[in-house]
Amino acid sequence: MRTIDIHAHLTPQCFWRATENGGDWHTIKREKDARGRESAIVGGQRHPLPPRAKWTPEERLADMDSLGVDVHVVSPYVGFYNYHLDTTAAVATARATNDEIADMVRARPQRFAGLGTLPMQDVKAAITELERGMMQLGLKGVEINDHVNGRTLDEPDFRPFWKAAEQMGALIFFHQGGETLVTPRTKRYHLPNSIGNLVDRAVTFATLVHGGVMDAFPELRIVLGHGGGYTCYGIGRMDHAWQVRSEARVHVTQPPSAYLRRFYYDCIVYTEPALRYLIDTVGVDRVVFGTDWPYDMALDWPVAWILGMKSLSQDEKEAILWKNLERLLKL
């Protein structure tokens, strides 16, 4: 049985090489604290880097083998979205990252597939890089943030991007990067990630649906990381708002729940009852395997976690672990 991981990040080797001995990578620097912990310094913001983020493709493969993962759909490190940087720097880091991912795929096509990154603060530049990634580099799509410097992706300026993504058949994988909606309220207890991550994903679902994006571009292929956050748990409230509030019906004639199966959702929900609920809500054919490699919020033994679930049938386990992604990405 194959296992295909949609949620496995890359901190590119070109960054590590360029920032040795105090150098910079397109304005991005690297620092090490007294304990030897590495951080990237991006536009004045500090992003901690776990030890495995530095691993080479060969070290990654050894770890994949130990975890029982056959294929990584490699996605960029979210600290390098760089939407807040000058467009020139963001284009340069996106191109370098996408080139490195494409090189990994070309070198080991049986073990790697690729999702790129884009300078989303400049829609025209983002479309240009999306086209290069899809048509020249052989990537399967891109990973993007839930917002672009606070702007949600239903805003009219982003419509050309969605049109291009639909026409190219690009998979869009949503994963938060940097601040979430929780961050202004509190930065304590890791809540901007543990809760804010899930809030942001539900907002992404809601804005794309209520904003009419999913109706305007019916062939879009979107994966919501971390199980879509609070989307499924809160869908009844969204439906009720659609029924009783006129502003919730401005762009859509169907309740939000009618759009649940327009999206895919990775399986990183941490408990078996939560995964069972996700499957029962959206259908097992919309749930895909992800691990969040190489970060501390990843499950320790994700394949074993799925295989050990008593509430899932063998067919459901196989659908999640490989069949759905094999079909979705034509692997």
C-alpha positions in Angstrom: 0.0 0.0 0.0 1.4 3.4 -1.0 1.4 6.5 1.2 1.4 10.0 -0.3 1.9 13.0 2.0 0.3 16.3 0.7 1.7 18.3 3.7 5.5 18.1 3.8 7.5 21.3 3.8 10.8 22.4 2.4 13.2 25.0 3.7 15.4 25.2 0.6 19.0 24.3 0.6 19.8 27.4 -1.4 18.7 29.4 1.6 21.0 27.5 4.0 23.9 27.8 1.7 23.5 31.5 1.0 23.1 32.4 4.7 26.3 30.7 5.9 28.7 33.0 7.6 26.3 35.8 7.9 25.3 36.0 4.2 21.8 36.8 3.0 19.3 35.1 0.6 17.5 37.8 -1.3 17.5 40.0 1.9 16.7 37.0 4.3 19.2 36.2 6.9 19.8 33.5 9.5 20.7 33.7 13.2 21.6 31.1 15.8 20.9 31.7 19.5 23.0 30.6 22.5 21.5 27.2 22.5 22.2 26.7 18.8 18.6 27.1 17.6 18.3 28.5 14.1 15.9 31.2 13.0 15.3 32.9 9.7 15.1 36.7 9.8 12.5 37.8 7.1 11.7 41.5 6.8 12.4 42.0 10.5 10.4 39.0 11.6 12.0 36.0 13.3 11.0 32.5 12.2 12.3 29.5 14.2 13.6 26.6 12.1 13.5 23.1 13.5 16.6 20.9 13.0 15.0 18.7 10.3 14.4 21.8 8.2 18.1 21.8 7.3 18.1 18.2 6.1 19.1 17.3 2.6 16.8 15.3 0.3 18.8 12.2 1.2 18.2 12.7 4.9 14.5 13.5 4.2 14.2 10.2 2.3 15.7 8.2 5.2 13.1 9.8 7.5 10.3 9.2 5.1 11.3 5.5 5.0 11.3 5.3 8.8 7.8 6.8 8.9 6.5 4.6 6.1 5.9 7.5 3.7 6.5 6.7 0.1 5.9 10.1 -1.5 6.2 13.7 -0.3 4.3 16.3 -2.2 6.9 18.9 -1.2 5.5 22.3 -0.3 7.5 25.5 0.6 8.3 26.6 4.1 5.5 29.0 5.0 7.9 31.5 6.7 9.1 32.2 3.2 5.8 33.3 1.6 7.3 36.8 1.8 4.1 38.6 0.9 5.3 41.5 3.1 8.6 41.9 1.3 9.3 43.9 -1.8 7.9 42.1 -4.9 11.3 41.8 -6.4 12.6 39.9 -3.4 9.4 37.8 -3.2 9.7 36.8 -6.9 13.4 35.9 -6.4 12.7 33.6 -3.4 9.7 32.0 -5.1 11.7 31.2 -8.2 14.6 29.8 -6.3 12.4 27.7 -4.1 10.3 26.4 -7.0 13.4 25.6 -9.0 14.8 23.5 -6.0 11.5 21.6 -5.6 11.4 20.9 -9.3 15.0 19.6 -9.2 14.0 17.2 -6.3 11.1 15.9 -8.3 13.2 15.4 -11.5 15.9 13.6 -9.5 13.4 11.2 -7.7 10.0 11.3 -9.4 8.9 8.1 -7.6 9.4 9.8 -4.2 8.6 13.5 -4.7 6.0 15.7 -6.3 5.9 19.5 -6.0 3.9 22.5 -4.9 5.4 25.9 -5.5 5.1 29.3 -3.8 4.1 32.6 -5.3 4.5 36.4 -4.7 0.8 36.8 -4.0 1.2 40.5 -3.1 1.5 41.1 -6.9 -1.2 39.2 -8.7 0.3 39.6 -12.1 3.7 38.3 -10.9 2.0 35.5 -9.1 0.2 34.4 -12.2 3.5 34.5 -14.2 5.2 32.3 -11.6 2.3 30.0 -11.4 2.4 29.5 -15.2 6.2 28.9 -15.0 5.8 26.4 -12.3 3.0 24.5 -14.0 4.1 24.6 -17.6 7.9 24.6 -17.3 8.8 23.1 -13.9 6.2 20.3 -13.8 4.8 21.3 -10.4 1.3 20.1 -9.4 0.2 23.5 -8.0 1.1 25.9 -5.2 0.8 26.5 -1.5 -0.5 29.9 -0.4 -1.5 31.6 2.8 -5.1 32.2 4.0 -4.6 35.9 3.4 -2.3 38.3 1.6 -1.2 40.9 4.1 -4.6 40.8 5.7 -6.6 40.6 2.5 -8.7 37.5 1.9 -8.7 35.8 -1.4 -12.3 36.6 -2.3 -11.4 40.2 -3.1 -11.9 41.2 -6.7 -8.2 41.8 -7.3 -7.5 38.1 -6.9 -10.1 36.9 -9.5 -7.4 36.8 -12.3 -5.4 34.5 -10.1 -8.3 32.1 -9.6 -9.1 32.1 -13.3 -5.5 31.2 -14.1 -5.4 28.5 -11.4 -8.5 26.9 -12.8 -7.4 27.1 -16.4 -4.0 25.5 -15.6 -5.5 22.8 -13.3 -3.3 23.9 -10.5 -3.9 22.4 -7.0 -4.1 25.2 -4.4 -3.0 24.1 -0.9 -4.0 26.5 1.9 -1.6 26.7 4.9 -1.2 29.6 7.3 2.0 31.5 7.5 3.0 34.1 10.0 0.3 35.9 12.0 -3.2 34.4 12.3 -6.5 36.1 13.3 -5.7 35.1 16.9 -2.3 36.8 17.0 -3.6 40.3 17.7 -5.5 39.0 20.7 -2.7 36.9 22.3 0.7 35.5 21.4 0.8 33.3 24.5 0.6 29.5 24.8 1.2 28.9 21.1 -2.5 29.8 20.5 -1.8 31.8 17.3 -1.0 28.3 15.8 -3.0 25.8 17.8 -6.2 27.8 17.5 -5.5 30.6 15.1 -4.5 28.1 12.4 -7.9 26.5 12.5 -9.7 29.9 12.6 -7.9 31.1 9.5 -8.8 28.0 7.5 -12.5 28.3 8.4 -12.4 32.0 7.2 -10.7 30.9 4.0 -13.5 28.4 3.3 -16.2 30.9 4.2 -14.8 33.8 2.2 -14.2 31.7 -0.9 -17.8 30.4 -0.7 -19.6 33.6 0.4 -17.5 35.7 -1.9 -18.6 33.7 -5.0 -15.2 32.4 -5.9 -16.3 28.7 -5.9 -19.3 29.5 -8.1 -17.3 31.6 -10.5 -14.6 29.0 -10.9 -16.3 25.6 -10.6 -13.2 23.5 -11.6 -10.9 24.8 -8.9 -9.1 22.2 -6.9 -8.4 23.3 -3.3 -7.0 21.5 -0.3 -7.5 23.0 3.1 -4.7 22.1 5.5 -5.3 20.9 9.0 -8.7 19.4 8.2 -10.1 22.7 7.1 -9.8 24.0 10.6 -13.2 24.7 12.3 -15.1 24.6 9.0 -16.9 21.3 9.5 -17.7 21.9 13.1 -19.1 25.3 12.4 -20.9 24.7 9.1 -24.3 24.6 10.8 -23.9 28.1 12.1 -22.7 29.3 8.7 -25.8 27.8 7.1 -28.1 29.4 9.7 -26.4 32.8 9.0 -27.0 32.3 5.3 -30.7 31.7 6.0 -31.3 34.6 8.3 -28.9 37.3 7.1 -29.2 38.9 3.7 -25.5 39.9 3.6 -24.6 36.2 3.7 -26.5 35.6 0.5 -25.2 38.5 -1.6 -23.1 36.2 -3.9 -24.4 32.7 -3.3 -27.8 31.0 -3.8 -26.9 27.8 -1.8 -26.0 27.4 1.8 -22.3 27.0 2.7 -22.7 23.3 3.5 -23.5 22.7 -0.2 -19.9 23.6 -0.9 -18.2 21.3 1.5 -17.4 18.7 -1.1 -15.9 21.3 -3.4 -12.8 21.2 -1.2 -10.3 18.6 -0.1 -9.1 18.4 3.5 -5.9 16.9 4.9 -6.2 14.5 7.9 -4.2 16.4 10.5 -6.9 16.7 13.1 -5.1 14.8 15.9 -7.8 12.5 17.2 -9.7 9.6 15.8 -13.2 11.0 16.6 -12.3 14.3 14.8 -11.1 12.4 11.7 -14.2 10.2 11.8 -16.4 13.4 12.0 -14.5 15.0 9.1 -15.0 11.9 6.9 -18.7 11.6 7.8 -19.2 15.3 7.0 -17.3 15.7 3.7 -16.9 12.1 2.4 -13.9 10.0 2.6 -13.0 10.8 -1.0 -12.3 14.4 0.0 -9.9 13.6 2.8 -6.1 13.2 2.1 -3.0 12.2 4.0 -0.8 14.9 5.5 1.9 15.0 8.2 3.2 18.6 8.5 6.7 17.4 8.2 9.2 18.5 9.7 7.5 20.6 12.4 6.7 19.9 16.0 2.9 20.0 15.4 3.3 17.0 13.2 2.0 13.6 14.4 4.9 11.3 15.5 3.9 8.2 13.5 1.2 9.4 11.1 0.9 6.3 8.9 0.6 4.0 12.0 -1.9 6.5 13.4 -4.2 6.0 10.4 -3.7 2.3 10.1 -4.5 1.8 13.8 -7.9 3.4 13.8 -10.7 1.1 14.6 -13.5 3.3 13.3 -12.1 3.4 9.8 -12.5 0.6 7.3 -9.6 -0.6 5.3 -11.0 1.0 2.2 -11.2 4.4 4.0 -7.6 4.1 5.2 -6.4 3.3 1.7 -8.4 6.2 0.3 -6.8 8.7 2.7 -3.3 7.3 2.6 -2.9 7.2 -1.1 -5.8 6.6 -3.5 -7.4 10.1 -3.2 -4.1 11.9 -3.8 -3.0 9.5 -6.6 -6.2 10.4 -8.4 -6.2 14.1 -7.5 -2.5 14.7 -8.6 -2.3 12.0 -11.3 0.7 10.4 -9.5 
